[in-house]
Amino acid sequence: MDRDDTKLFVLDTNVLLHEPLAIYSFKEHDVIVPMTVLEELDTIKDRKRDVSRDARVAIRTLEDTLGGNITPEQLVHGVPLPVRPGHEDATGHLAVFPDHLIEFTIGSLTGDNNDNLILNTTLHLQQQHPNRDVVLVTKDINMRLKAKGVGIEQVEDYRRDQIIDDVRFLTKGFHQFQGSFWKNVGNIETERLGRKTVHQLPLSEVDTELLYVNQYLIDEESDFCGRVTKLDQDHVTFQDLNRERIMNAEAWGIRPKNVYQGMALQALLDPDIDMVILTGPAGCGKTLLAMASALELVVERNQYEKIIVTRNTPEIAESIGFLPGTEEEKMGPWLAAITDTLEVLHKHDVNPAGSLNYIMDKANIQLKSINFMRGRSIQNTIVLLDECQNLTASQLKTMITRMGEGTKLICCGNLAQIDSNYLTPVTSGLTYIVERFKNFDGSANIYLNGVVRSRLAEFAEEYL
């Protein structure tokens, strides 16, 4: 591994827990996993938490890479990474560093802490390889600060799954034209397709190139509202929705309070859209619109057979066995937002409690733990996945791949309310699917701009 033209990446434990295949993410550069990291993975793999699965996958990946016939000398000096589908550019070496055998220099951190052992290993390698760039990769912000403090020259966050640099640039699902849309376009062709009105205009007349299928279009001055249905190199085709029409749409007695909720409701009720992603601040109406639309589609329109509601549980409760009752009773406290929403939807009924029980049975609403979703195939169902901002990209992939024929997935989340230790707004799985699915014609994404819960919630969202 003595190659001066490549870098040497030292991985922290949290990198392998976040992405078990992270060793394949560094192209032609070499990767070192300290022995302390293996010990931490061994401690974590037997816990009864979802993170234990990631630890086991990381250990199996290391074993498959290093092989069973490797000698201790080869383990320390490194072995070439084998070719892996999807990671053909990973041509570096992998080594396990025996940090417990190293006598560290005077001034190094005390060795009674695993983080300190990893930092000391990086310092040692930095001294042993003065002609190479030695980089510590960790998702722990405090460890990155400590690393700089003790003299490690290069420290990085793991960013392979970070597809945007700033959450402010995240796709919002709509584009707003300045002024009046109709006054600023000239060469436009209109066609009637049944009950739909479709317009086509040259891309040269649109003031943005960031268009994609199922993106909504609005302007500042008129009642214009459209949704992109087709894109090619020269033209954009969009369906004319009309703002007044979408503002008068209704689902289970709920009407939109602003144009953003109107666009969201239009996407939620559209049978041609298989996945709707709703993002926005607390109190913007994500859960209320999702639940009202689900009831409308299941009970009133009979387009789906049931509703499954799920969300991730906080780390302290990843094993829901601590709570009494059945699976649905255990999930009750974590899905209180759903029951609160159902109460709001039926608060004017003569017997709200009776209506709630009736509709839970009529719509076949099931409260499920996300921990038990792996391996399932869900058919003819509306799946409401709440609090998506706390899920990783791999966890969301697991959920999305469960969706079978005739199933609609609704993902809701607020990137300002991330509780995970290792996720940030730019690395959240919610951010990942918003960007990855924006060019998929079976999905729509809407950022619900504005708080409608109450003036108190609106003030808190803006000033706290």
Sine and cosine of phi, psi and omega as CSV:
sin_phi,cos_phi,sin_psi,cos_psi,sin_omega,cos_omega
0.00,0.00,0.20,0.98,0.00,-1.00
-0.99,0.11,0.96,0.29,-0.01,-1.00
-0.86,-0.51,0.92,-0.40,-0.10,-1.00
-0.97,0.26,-0.25,0.97,-0.07,-1.00
-1.00,0.00,0.00,1.00,0.02,-1.00
-0.81,-0.59,0.24,-0.97,-0.01,-1.00
-1.00,-0.05,0.28,-0.96,0.04,-1.00
-0.86,-0.51,0.93,-0.36,-0.05,-1.00
-0.98,-0.18,0.81,-0.59,0.07,-1.00
-0.98,-0.22,0.85,-0.52,-0.10,-0.99
-0.99,-0.12,0.71,-0.70,0.14,-0.99
-0.99,0.11,0.31,-0.95,-0.05,-1.00
-0.87,0.49,-0.65,0.76,-0.09,-1.00
-0.91,0.41,-0.38,0.93,0.06,-1.00
-0.92,0.38,-0.70,0.71,0.00,-1.00
-0.94,0.33,-0.48,0.88,0.08,-1.00
-0.96,0.29,-0.59,0.81,0.02,-1.00
-0.95,0.30,-0.64,0.77,0.00,-1.00
-0.61,-0.79,1.00,-0.08,-0.08,-1.00
-0.85,0.53,-0.39,0.92,0.01,-1.00
-0.99,-0.17,0.42,0.91,-0.08,-1.00
-0.88,0.47,-0.40,0.91,-0.04,-1.00
-0.90,0.43,-0.29,0.96,0.00,-1.00
-1.00,-0.08,0.16,0.99,-0.14,-0.99
-0.98,-0.18,0.15,0.99,-0.15,-0.99
-0.89,-0.45,0.34,0.94,0.12,-0.99
0.80,0.60,-0.84,-0.54,-0.09,-1.00
-0.99,0.10,0.00,1.00,-0.08,-1.00
-1.00,0.07,0.32,-0.95,-0.05,-1.00
-1.00,-0.05,0.49,-0.87,-0.06,-1.00
-0.83,-0.55,0.71,-0.70,0.07,-1.00
-0.86,-0.52,0.75,-0.66,0.08,-1.00
-0.93,-0.38,0.94,-0.35,0.03,-1.00
-0.88,0.48,0.49,-0.87,0.03,-1.00
-0.86,0.51,-0.53,0.85,0.03,-1.00
-0.87,0.50,-0.58,0.81,0.03,-1.00
-0.90,0.43,-0.66,0.75,0.04,-1.00
-0.89,0.46,-0.63,0.78,0.02,-1.00
-0.91,0.42,-0.65,0.76,0.03,-1.00
-0.92,0.40,-0.64,0.77,0.07,-1.00
-0.88,0.47,-0.62,0.78,0.01,-1.00
-0.91,0.42,-0.58,0.81,0.02,-1.00
-0.94,0.35,-0.60,0.80,-0.09,-1.00
-0.99,0.17,-0.49,0.87,-0.18,-0.98
-0.89,0.45,-0.38,0.92,-0.05,-1.00
-0.99,-0.16,0.05,1.00,0.04,-1.00
-0.96,0.29,0.44,-0.90,0.00,-1.00
-1.00,-0.03,0.88,0.48,0.01,-1.00
-0.67,-0.74,0.30,-0.96,-0.03,-1.00
-0.91,0.42,-0.49,0.87,-0.02,-1.00
-0.91,0.41,-0.38,0.93,0.00,-1.00
-0.90,0.43,-0.56,0.83,0.03,-1.00
-0.89,0.45,-0.68,0.74,0.01,-1.00
-0.89,0.45,-0.61,0.79,0.04,-1.00
-0.90,0.43,-0.67,0.75,0.00,-1.00
-0.92,0.39,-0.64,0.77,0.04,-1.00
-0.89,0.45,-0.66,0.75,0.02,-1.00
-0.89,0.45,-0.67,0.75,0.01,-1.00
-0.91,0.42,-0.69,0.73,0.02,-1.00
-0.90,0.43,-0.60,0.80,0.03,-1.00
-0.90,0.44,-0.68,0.73,0.03,-1.00
-0.90,0.44,-0.66,0.76,0.00,-1.00
-0.91,0.42,-0.69,0.72,0.01,-1.00
-0.89,0.45,-0.58,0.82,-0.03,-1.00
-0.96,0.29,-0.70,0.71,-0.06,-1.00
-0.98,0.20,-0.46,0.89,0.03,-1.00
0.99,0.16,0.31,-0.95,-0.07,-1.00
-1.00,0.07,-0.32,0.95,-0.07,-1.00
-0.98,-0.20,0.27,0.96,-0.05,-1.00
-0.96,0.29,0.61,-0.79,0.04,-1.00
-1.00,0.01,0.34,-0.94,0.04,-1.00
-0.84,0.54,-0.59,0.81,0.01,-1.00
-0.91,0.41,-0.67,0.74,0.03,-1.00
-0.91,0.41,-0.58,0.81,0.01,-1.00
-0.87,0.50,-0.65,0.76,-0.04,-1.00
-0.98,0.20,-0.66,0.75,-0.06,-1.00
-0.99,0.15,-0.34,0.94,0.09,-1.00
0.97,-0.26,0.55,-0.83,0.06,-1.00
-0.84,-0.54,0.51,-0.86,0.03,-1.00
-0.90,0.44,0.63,-0.78,0.06,-1.00
-0.93,0.35,0.77,-0.64,0.02,-1.00
-0.94,0.35,0.39,-0.92,0.02,-1.00
-0.93,0.38,0.77,-0.64,-0.01,-1.00
-0.77,-0.63,0.76,-0.66,0.00,-1.00
-0.81,0.58,0.75,-0.66,-0.03,-1.00
1.00,0.02,-0.18,0.98,0.00,-1.00
-0.75,-0.66,0.67,0.74,-0.06,-1.00
-0.91,0.41,-0.34,0.94,-0.02,-1.00
-0.99,0.11,-0.05,1.00,0.03,-1.00
-0.99,0.12,0.99,-0.12,-0.08,-1.00
-0.88,-0.47,0.22,0.98,-0.01,-1.00
-0.99,0.11,-0.30,-0.95,0.00,-1.00
-0.88,-0.48,0.39,-0.92,0.06,-1.00
-0.84,-0.55,0.73,-0.68,0.03,-1.00
-0.68,-0.73,0.48,-0.88,0.14,-0.99
-0.96,-0.28,0.82,-0.57,-0.10,-0.99
-0.99,-0.12,0.82,-0.57,-0.01,-1.00
-0.98,0.18,0.97,0.26,-0.10,-0.99
-0.91,0.41,-0.34,0.94,-0.01,-1.00
-0.96,0.27,-0.19,0.98,-0.01,-1.00
-0.99,-0.15,-0.05,1.00,-0.10,-0.99
-1.00,-0.04,0.72,-0.69,0.13,-0.99
-1.00,-0.03,0.96,-0.28,-0.11,-0.99
-0.97,0.24,0.42,-0.91,-0.06,-1.00
-0.94,0.34,0.35,-0.94,0.05,-1.00
-0.89,0.46,0.69,-0.73,-0.03,-1.00
0.98,-0.19,-0.14,0.99,0.04,-1.00
-0.96,0.26,0.24,-0.97,-0.02,-1.00
-0.94,0.34,0.44,-0.90,0.02,-1.00
-0.88,0.47,0.59,-0.81,-0.12,-0.99
-1.00,0.00,0.32,0.95,-0.02,-1.00
-1.00,-0.04,0.21,0.98,-0.04,-1.00
-0.69,-0.72,0.73,-0.68,-0.06,-1.00
-0.87,0.49,-0.64,0.77,0.04,-1.00
-0.87,0.49,-0.64,0.76,0.01,-1.00
-0.91,0.42,-0.60,0.80,0.04,-1.00
-0.89,0.46,-0.64,0.77,0.02,-1.00
-0.93,0.36,-0.64,0.77,0.05,-1.00
-0.90,0.43,-0.67,0.74,0.02,-1.00
-0.90,0.43,-0.60,0.80,0.06,-1.00
-0.88,0.48,-0.70,0.72,0.01,-1.00
-0.90,0.44,-0.65,0.76,0.05,-1.00
-0.88,0.47,-0.68,0.74,0.01,-1.00
-0.89,0.46,-0.71,0.70,0.00,-1.00
-0.91,0.41,-0.55,0.83,0.04,-1.00
-0.90,0.45,-0.59,0.81,0.04,-1.00
-0.98,0.22,-0.58,0.82,-0.02,-1.00
-0.96,0.30,-0.44,0.90,-0.05,-1.00
-0.81,-0.58,0.94,0.33,-0.06,-1.00
-0.91,0.41,-0.35,0.94,-0.03,-1.00
-1.00,-0.09,0.03,1.00,0.00,-1.00
-0.90,-0.43,0.45,-0.89,0.13,-0.99
-0.99,0.13,0.93,-0.37,0.05,-1.00
-0.99,-0.16,0.86,-0.51,-0.13,-0.99
-0.85,-0.52,0.81,-0.58,0.12,-0.99
-1.00,0.02,0.79,-0.61,0.00,-1.00
-0.93,-0.38,0.89,-0.46,-0.01,-1.00
-0.51,-0.86,0.51,-0.86,0.06,-1.00
-0.99,-0.12,0.05,1.00,0.01,-1.00
-1.00,0.02,0.92,-0.39,-0.05,-1.00
-0.88,0.47,-0.69,0.73,-0.03,-1.00
-0.90,0.44,-0.60,0.80,0.03,-1.00
-0.92,0.38,-0.58,0.82,0.06,-1.00
-0.91,0.42,-0.60,0.80,0.05,-1.00
-0.92,0.38,-0.69,0.73,0.03,-1.00
-0.88,0.47,-0.64,0.77,-0.03,-1.00
-0.87,0.49,-0.70,0.71,0.04,-1.00
-0.90,0.43,-0.59,0.81,-0.02,-1.00
-0.92,0.39,-0.51,0.86,-0.05,-1.00
-1.00,-0.07,-0.03,1.00,0.11,-0.99
0.95,-0.31,0.19,0.98,0.08,-1.00
-0.97,0.24,0.84,-0.55,-0.17,-0.99
-0.97,0.26,-0.58,0.81,-0.05,-1.00
-0.80,-0.61,0.86,-0.51,0.01,-1.00
-0.73,-0.68,0.72,-0.69,-0.04,-1.00
-0.70,-0.72,0.44,-0.90,0.22,-0.97
-0.99,0.14,0.39,-0.92,0.06,-1.00
-0.99,0.12,0.90,-0.44,-0.18,-0.98
-0.86,-0.51,0.25,0.97,-0.05,-1.00
-0.87,0.49,-0.58,0.81,-0.03,-1.00
-1.00,-0.02,0.14,0.99,0.00,-1.00
-1.00,-0.07,0.96,-0.28,-0.12,-0.99
-0.98,-0.18,-0.09,1.00,0.18,-0.98
-0.71,-0.71,0.44,-0.90,-0.06,-1.00
-1.00,0.02,-0.40,0.92,-0.06,-1.00
-0.58,-0.82,0.77,-0.64,-0.06,-1.00
-0.90,0.44,-0.30,0.95,0.05,-1.00
-0.91,0.42,-0.38,0.93,-0.01,-1.00
-1.00,-0.06,0.12,0.99,0.00,-1.00
-0.91,0.42,0.66,-0.75,0.02,-1.00
-0.84,0.55,0.76,-0.65,-0.04,-1.00
-0.99,-0.11,-0.20,0.98,0.04,-1.00
1.00,0.00,-0.07,1.00,0.06,-1.00
-0.56,-0.83,0.38,-0.92,0.08,-1.00
-0.80,-0.60,0.75,-0.66,-0.02,-1.00
-0.96,-0.28,0.85,-0.52,0.04,-1.00
-0.99,0.13,0.54,-0.84,0.06,-1.00
-0.97,0.25,0.58,-0.81,0.02,-1.00
0.91,0.41,-0.61,-0.79,0.01,-1.00
-0.98,-0.20,0.79,-0.62,-0.02,-1.00
-0.89,0.46,-0.73,0.68,-0.11,-0.99
-0.92,0.40,-0.49,0.87,0.00,-1.00
-0.97,0.24,-0.31,0.95,-0.10,-1.00
-0.97,-0.26,0.04,1.00,0.04,-1.00
-0.87,-0.50,0.56,-0.83,-0.01,-1.00
-0.83,-0.56,-0.84,0.54,-0.07,-1.00
-0.99,0.11,1.00,0.00,-0.06,-1.00
-0.73,-0.69,0.66,-0.75,0.03,-1.00
-0.93,-0.37,0.70,-0.71,-0.07,-1.00
-0.87,-0.49,0.63,-0.78,-0.02,-1.00
-0.61,-0.79,0.62,-0.79,0.06,-1.00
-0.99,-0.14,0.82,-0.57,0.06,-1.00
-0.87,-0.50,1.00,0.01,-0.08,-1.00
0.92,0.39,-0.86,-0.51,0.01,-1.00
-1.00,-0.01,-0.03,1.00,-0.06,-1.00
-0.99,-0.17,0.58,-0.81,0.14,-0.99
-0.94,-0.33,0.82,-0.57,-0.09,-1.00
-0.86,-0.51,0.71,-0.70,0.03,-1.00
-0.91,-0.42,0.54,-0.84,0.11,-0.99
-0.76,-0.65,0.73,-0.69,0.04,-1.00
-0.59,-0.81,0.41,-0.91,0.00,-1.00
-0.91,0.41,0.58,-0.81,0.04,-1.00
-0.89,0.46,-0.41,0.91,-0.01,-1.00
-0.91,0.42,-0.34,0.94,0.01,-1.00
-1.00,-0.06,-0.01,1.00,0.02,-1.00
-0.98,-0.18,0.71,-0.70,-0.09,-1.00
-0.99,0.11,0.37,0.93,0.07,-1.00
-0.48,-0.88,0.49,-0.87,0.09,-1.00
-0.96,-0.26,-0.01,1.00,-0.07,-1.00
-1.00,-0.03,0.85,0.53,0.01,-1.00
-0.96,-0.30,0.49,-0.87,0.04,-1.00
-0.44,-0.90,0.29,-0.96,-0.07,-1.00
-0.89,0.46,0.65,-0.76,-0.01,-1.00
0.94,0.34,0.25,0.97,0.16,-0.99
-0.98,0.17,0.66,-0.75,0.01,-1.00
-1.00,0.02,0.52,-0.86,-0.02,-1.00
-0.83,-0.56,0.79,-0.62,0.05,-1.00
-0.68,-0.74,0.18,-0.98,0.09,-1.00
-0.75,-0.66,-0.04,-1.00,-0.11,-0.99
-1.00,0.00,-0.46,0.89,-0.23,-0.97
-0.91,-0.40,-0.56,0.83,-0.11,-0.99
-0.98,-0.22,-0.12,-0.99,0.03,-1.00
-1.00,-0.08,0.37,0.93,-0.04,-1.00
-0.93,0.38,0.69,-0.73,0.14,-0.99
-0.41,-0.91,0.76,-0.65,0.01,-1.00
-0.60,-0.80,0.16,-0.99,0.06,-1.00
-0.69,-0.72,0.80,-0.60,-0.03,-1.00
-0.90,0.44,0.77,-0.64,0.01,-1.00
-0.92,-0.40,-0.37,0.93,-0.03,-1.00
-0.39,-0.92,0.60,-0.80,0.04,-1.00
-0.71,-0.70,0.67,-0.74,0.21,-0.98
-0.70,-0.72,-0.19,-0.98,-0.11,-0.99
-0.92,0.40,-0.45,0.90,-0.12,-0.99
-0.89,-0.46,-0.40,0.91,-0.13,-0.99
-0.75,-0.66,0.40,-0.92,0.15,-0.99
-0.84,-0.55,0.72,-0.70,0.04,-1.00
-0.91,-0.40,0.74,-0.67,-0.01,-1.00
-0.64,-0.77,0.50,-0.87,0.04,-1.00
-1.00,0.08,0.72,-0.69,0.03,-1.00
-0.99,0.14,0.91,-0.42,-0.05,-1.00
-0.99,-0.16,-0.54,0.84,-0.06,-1.00
0.93,0.36,0.85,-0.53,-0.08,-1.00
-0.88,0.47,-0.64,0.77,-0.01,-1.00
-0.89,0.46,-0.60,0.80,-0.02,-1.00
-0.92,0.40,-0.72,0.70,-0.03,-1.00
-0.95,0.30,-0.43,0.91,0.04,-1.00
-0.96,0.28,-0.33,0.94,0.04,-1.00
-0.99,-0.14,0.06,1.00,0.08,-1.00
-0.91,0.41,0.44,-0.90,-0.06,-1.00
-0.60,-0.80,0.64,-0.77,0.08,-1.00
-0.66,-0.75,0.90,-0.43,0.04,-1.00
0.81,0.59,0.65,0.76,0.04,-1.00
0.99,0.11,0.00,1.00,-0.04,-1.00
-0.98,-0.22,0.78,-0.63,0.10,-1.00
-0.91,-0.42,0.52,-0.86,-0.02,-1.00
-0.91,0.41,0.57,-0.82,0.02,-1.00
-0.99,-0.14,-0.22,0.98,0.08,-1.00
-0.48,-0.88,0.12,-0.99,-0.09,-1.00
-0.92,0.40,-0.47,0.88,0.00,-1.00
-0.93,0.37,-0.68,0.73,0.09,-1.00
-0.91,0.41,-0.56,0.83,0.04,-1.00
-0.89,0.45,-0.69,0.72,0.04,-1.00
-0.91,0.42,-0.65,0.76,0.01,-1.00
-0.89,0.45,-0.69,0.72,-0.02,-1.00
-0.91,0.42,-0.61,0.79,0.03,-1.00
-0.89,0.46,-0.66,0.75,0.02,-1.00
-0.94,0.34,-0.64,0.77,-0.03,-1.00
-0.90,0.43,-0.56,0.83,-0.06,-1.00
-1.00,-0.03,-0.08,1.00,-0.02,-1.00
-0.99,0.17,0.88,-0.47,-0.03,-1.00
-0.94,0.35,-0.26,0.96,-0.02,-1.00
-1.00,0.09,-0.11,0.99,0.01,-1.00
-0.97,-0.24,0.88,-0.48,-0.08,-1.00
-1.00,0.07,-0.44,0.90,-0.01,-1.00
-0.66,-0.75,0.77,-0.64,0.06,-1.00
-0.88,-0.48,0.79,-0.61,0.01,-1.00
-0.94,-0.34,0.88,-0.48,0.00,-1.00
-0.94,-0.35,0.87,-0.50,0.06,-1.00
-0.85,-0.53,0.25,-0.97,0.02,-1.00
0.54,-0.84,0.14,-0.99,-0.05,-1.00
-0.94,0.33,0.21,-0.98,0.06,-1.00
-0.89,0.46,0.73,-0.68,0.04,-1.00
1.00,0.01,0.19,0.98,-0.02,-1.00
-1.00,0.04,-0.13,0.99,0.09,-1.00
0.98,-0.21,0.29,0.96,-0.05,-1.00
-0.86,0.51,-0.83,0.56,-0.09,-1.00
-0.92,0.38,-0.63,0.78,-0.01,-1.00
-0.89,0.45,-0.73,0.68,0.01,-1.00
-0.91,0.42,-0.66,0.75,-0.01,-1.00
-0.89,0.45,-0.70,0.72,-0.04,-1.00
-0.95,0.32,-0.65,0.76,0.02,-1.00
-0.89,0.45,-0.66,0.75,0.02,-1.00
-0.92,0.40,-0.64,0.77,0.01,-1.00
-0.88,0.47,-0.70,0.72,0.03,-1.00
-0.90,0.43,-0.65,0.76,0.01,-1.00
-0.88,0.48,-0.70,0.71,-0.07,-1.00
-0.96,0.28,-0.51,0.86,-0.05,-1.00
-1.00,0.05,-0.76,0.66,-0.13,-0.99
-1.00,0.07,-0.76,0.65,-0.10,-0.99
-0.99,0.16,-0.69,0.73,-0.11,-0.99
-0.98,-0.17,-0.18,0.98,0.04,-1.00
0.81,0.58,0.57,0.82,0.00,-1.00
-1.00,0.05,-0.31,0.95,0.01,-1.00
-0.69,-0.72,0.31,-0.95,-0.11,-0.99
-1.00,-0.06,-0.50,0.87,-0.08,-1.00
-0.35,-0.94,0.12,-0.99,0.03,-1.00
-0.83,-0.56,0.80,-0.60,0.11,-0.99
-0.93,-0.37,0.81,-0.59,0.01,-1.00
-0.91,-0.41,0.76,-0.65,-0.01,-1.00
-0.51,-0.86,0.27,-0.96,0.06,-1.00
-0.31,-0.95,0.25,-0.97,0.09,-1.00
-0.97,0.25,0.49,-0.87,0.05,-1.00
-0.97,-0.23,0.57,-0.82,0.01,-1.00
-0.82,0.57,0.40,-0.92,-0.13,-0.99
-0.84,0.55,-0.57,0.82,-0.03,-1.00
-0.93,0.38,-0.29,0.96,-0.06,-1.00
-0.84,-0.54,0.41,0.91,-0.01,-1.00
-0.86,0.52,-0.53,0.85,0.14,-0.99
-0.99,-0.11,0.96,-0.27,-0.11,-0.99
-0.98,0.22,0.06,1.00,-0.01,-1.00
-0.91,0.41,-0.27,0.96,0.02,-1.00
-0.93,0.36,-0.38,0.93,-0.03,-1.00
-1.00,-0.05,0.53,-0.85,-0.05,-1.00
-0.98,0.21,0.35,-0.94,0.15,-0.99
0.99,-0.13,-0.19,-0.98,0.01,-1.00
-0.97,0.24,0.01,-1.00,0.01,-1.00
-0.86,0.51,-0.69,0.73,-0.01,-1.00
-0.92,0.39,-0.60,0.80,0.04,-1.00
-0.93,0.36,-0.58,0.81,0.05,-1.00
-0.91,0.40,-0.61,0.79,-0.04,-1.00
-0.98,0.19,-0.21,0.98,-0.04,-1.00
-0.77,0.63,-0.78,0.63,-0.01,-1.00
-0.88,0.48,-0.54,0.84,-0.03,-1.00
-0.99,0.14,-0.27,0.96,0.01,-1.00
-0.90,-0.43,0.52,0.85,0.01,-1.00
-0.88,0.47,-0.48,0.88,0.02,-1.00
-0.88,0.48,-0.54,0.84,0.00,-1.00
-0.95,0.31,-0.71,0.70,0.01,-1.00
-0.92,0.39,-0.57,0.82,0.09,-1.00
-0.87,0.49,-0.67,0.74,0.00,-1.00
-0.90,0.44,-0.68,0.73,0.04,-1.00
-0.88,0.47,-0.60,0.80,0.04,-1.00
-0.91,0.42,-0.64,0.77,0.03,-1.00
-0.90,0.44,-0.65,0.76,-0.04,-1.00
-0.92,0.38,-0.36,0.93,-0.07,-1.00
-0.83,-0.56,0.36,0.93,-0.08,-1.00
-0.94,0.35,-0.37,0.93,-0.01,-1.00
-1.00,-0.07,0.05,1.00,0.04,-1.00
-0.94,0.35,0.37,-0.93,0.02,-1.00
-0.89,0.46,-0.67,0.74,0.02,-1.00
-0.80,-0.60,1.00,0.09,-0.07,-1.00
-0.83,0.55,-0.65,0.76,-0.02,-1.00
-0.91,0.42,-0.67,0.74,0.03,-1.00
-0.92,0.40,-0.63,0.78,0.04,-1.00
-0.89,0.45,-0.62,0.78,-0.02,-1.00
-0.90,0.44,-0.73,0.68,0.01,-1.00
-0.91,0.43,-0.63,0.78,-0.01,-1.00
-0.90,0.43,-0.72,0.70,-0.09,-1.00
-0.96,0.29,-0.51,0.86,0.08,-1.00
-0.87,0.49,-0.60,0.80,0.01,-1.00
-0.99,0.16,-0.67,0.74,-0.05,-1.00
-0.90,0.43,-0.70,0.72,-0.01,-1.00
-1.00,0.05,-0.03,1.00,-0.01,-1.00
0.79,0.61,0.81,0.59,-0.02,-1.00
-0.98,0.18,0.84,-0.55,-0.02,-1.00
-0.88,-0.47,0.76,-0.65,0.05,-1.00
-0.99,-0.16,0.91,-0.41,-0.12,-0.99
-0.86,-0.51,0.48,-0.88,0.10,-1.00
-1.00,0.09,0.70,-0.72,0.01,-1.00
-0.91,0.42,-0.37,0.93,-0.01,-1.00
-0.91,0.41,-0.37,0.93,-0.07,-1.00
-0.96,-0.29,0.25,0.97,-0.03,-1.00
-0.99,0.10,-0.41,0.91,-0.08,-1.00
-0.88,0.48,0.75,-0.66,0.04,-1.00
1.00,-0.05,-0.17,0.99,-0.03,-1.00
-0.99,0.12,0.33,-0.94,0.16,-0.99
-0.77,-0.64,0.92,-0.39,-0.16,-0.99
-0.97,-0.23,0.84,-0.54,-0.08,-1.00
-0.90,-0.44,0.56,-0.83,0.15,-0.99
0.75,0.67,0.75,0.66,-0.13,-0.99
-0.68,-0.74,0.49,-0.87,0.23,-0.97
-0.99,-0.15,0.85,-0.53,0.01,-1.00
-0.95,-0.31,0.86,-0.50,0.03,-1.00
-0.97,-0.26,0.93,-0.36,-0.01,-1.00
-0.97,-0.25,0.96,-0.27,-0.09,-1.00
-1.00,-0.09,0.33,-0.94,0.04,-1.00
0.83,0.56,0.70,0.72,-0.06,-1.00
-0.92,0.39,-0.31,0.95,-0.06,-1.00
-0.91,0.42,-0.31,0.95,-0.02,-1.00
-0.99,-0.10,0.16,0.99,0.02,-1.00
-0.97,-0.24,0.56,-0.83,0.09,-1.00
-0.99,0.15,0.18,-0.98,0.01,-1.00
-0.88,0.47,-0.63,0.77,-0.02,-1.00
-0.93,0.37,-0.58,0.81,0.04,-1.00
-0.92,0.39,-0.66,0.75,0.03,-1.00
-0.93,0.37,-0.58,0.82,0.08,-1.00
-0.88,0.47,-0.66,0.75,0.05,-1.00
-0.85,0.52,-0.67,0.74,-0.01,-1.00
-0.94,0.34,-0.73,0.69,-0.09,-1.00
-0.90,0.43,-0.58,0.81,-0.01,-1.00
-0.96,0.27,-0.08,1.00,0.09,-1.00
-0.99,0.13,-0.27,0.96,-0.13,-0.99
-0.97,0.24,0.85,-0.53,-0.01,-1.00
-0.99,-0.16,-0.26,-0.96,-0.03,-1.00
-0.89,0.45,0.65,-0.76,0.07,-1.00
0.95,0.30,0.33,0.94,-0.01,-1.00
-0.94,-0.35,0.66,-0.75,0.05,-1.00
-0.91,-0.42,0.78,-0.63,-0.02,-1.00
-0.96,-0.29,0.77,-0.64,0.06,-1.00
-0.89,-0.46,0.89,-0.46,-0.01,-1.00
-0.95,-0.31,0.82,-0.58,0.00,-1.00
-0.85,-0.52,0.58,-0.81,0.04,-1.00
-0.10,-1.00,0.39,-0.92,0.03,-1.00
-0.81,-0.59,0.93,-0.37,-0.08,-1.00
-0.93,0.38,-0.15,0.99,0.06,-1.00
-1.00,0.04,-0.03,1.00,-0.05,-1.00
-0.82,-0.58,0.81,0.58,0.02,-1.00
-1.00,0.00,0.81,-0.59,-0.02,-1.00
-0.97,-0.24,-0.21,0.98,-0.06,-1.00
-0.93,0.36,0.57,-0.82,-0.02,-1.00
-0.92,0.38,-0.53,0.85,-0.18,-0.98
-0.91,-0.41,0.13,0.99,0.01,-1.00
-0.95,-0.31,0.59,-0.81,0.13,-0.99
-0.82,-0.57,0.18,-0.98,0.01,-1.00
-0.82,0.57,-0.55,0.83,-0.04,-1.00
-0.99,0.10,-0.30,0.95,0.01,-1.00
-0.95,-0.31,0.01,1.00,0.03,-1.00
-0.89,0.45,0.55,-0.84,0.07,-1.00
-0.88,0.47,-0.48,0.88,0.04,-1.00
-0.90,0.45,-0.71,0.70,0.07,-1.00
-0.87,0.49,-0.65,0.76,-0.05,-1.00
-0.88,0.47,-0.74,0.68,-0.05,-1.00
-0.96,0.27,-0.50,0.87,0.07,-1.00
-0.86,0.51,-0.71,0.71,-0.03,-1.00
-0.97,0.24,-0.64,0.77,-0.06,-1.00
-0.94,0.33,-0.53,0.85,-0.10,-1.00
-0.99,-0.14,0.08,1.00,-0.08,-1.00
-0.93,0.37,-0.37,0.93,0.03,-1.00
-0.98,-0.20,0.17,0.99,0.02,-1.00
-1.00,-0.05,0.83,-0.55,-0.11,-0.99
-0.96,0.27,-0.04,1.00,0.04,-1.00
-0.98,-0.19,0.20,0.98,-0.02,-1.00
-0.70,-0.71,0.38,-0.93,0.07,-1.00
-0.63,-0.77,0.58,-0.82,-0.01,-1.00
-0.79,-0.62,0.75,-0.66,0.01,-1.00
-0.72,-0.69,0.79,-0.61,0.13,-0.99
-1.00,-0.02,0.89,-0.45,-0.05,-1.00
-0.99,0.11,0.99,-0.12,-0.07,-1.00
-0.99,0.17,0.82,-0.57,0.05,-1.00
0.96,-0.28,0.64,-0.77,0.01,-1.00
-0.99,-0.14,0.81,-0.58,-0.02,-1.00
-0.89,-0.45,0.05,1.00,-0.06,-1.00
-0.90,0.43,-0.77,0.63,0.02,-1.00
-0.17,-0.98,0.27,-0.96,0.04,-1.00
-0.93,0.37,-0.48,0.88,0.07,-1.00
-0.91,0.42,-0.73,0.68,0.02,-1.00
-0.90,0.44,-0.62,0.79,0.01,-1.00
-0.90,0.44,-0.68,0.73,0.02,-1.00
-0.91,0.42,-0.67,0.74,0.00,-1.00
-0.90,0.43,-0.65,0.76,-0.01,-1.00
-0.90,0.43,-0.56,0.83,-0.07,-1.00
-1.00,0.07,-0.57,0.82,-0.18,-0.98
-0.92,-0.39,-0.17,0.99,-0.01,-1.00
-0.99,-0.17,0.00,0.00,0.00,0.00
